[in-house]
Amino acid sequence: MESLVDVMRVVVEPAVRAVLTDRELTSMHLTRDQLVGYSLSLVAVGETFQDWVVQDGVPHLTLADWRERLRSNLVDFVAESGFGWGQDREHGPPA
């Protein structure tokens, strides 16, 4: 299994940077559950997002696959949030 540092560096950081700005992100917490995998909790503009970012027992997915899954889930989170309602962040945050 990947290390906490690897998951943060390869999966979480690139996915979060692809969707959220530094100003929007308030906190981010990555934890390892020995039975399930890695869980991410973050707060952006007062709204909380939680997701299993890498799950044990899914060997056919690479870290790149998990990164894309997280990025896609974050795009949906922003579009449904109060601060980014309806925004399509498929190609990144607004300039």
C-alpha positions, 0 to 999 in steps of 0.5 A: 500500500502507498504511504500517506506522503505518497497519497498526499503528493501524488493524489491529493495535492494535484487534484485539489490544486486543479479545482480550488484556489489557495484562498478557497481552501481553509483546511485539509486533513488526510488520514489512513484507516488500516481497513479501508484506505485513505480519507480526505476531509477538507474545508473550502469557504466554510463547506466540508468535503469528505471522500475516500481518496484511495481504497484498499481492495481496489488493485486495478486503480492506479494513483493516477486513477485515484487522482482523477476520481478525486479531481472529478468529485471536487469539481462536483463539490464546487458546482454544488457548493454555495461558493461555487454554485453552478461553476464548471471547474473541469478545466481549473479554478477561475483566474 
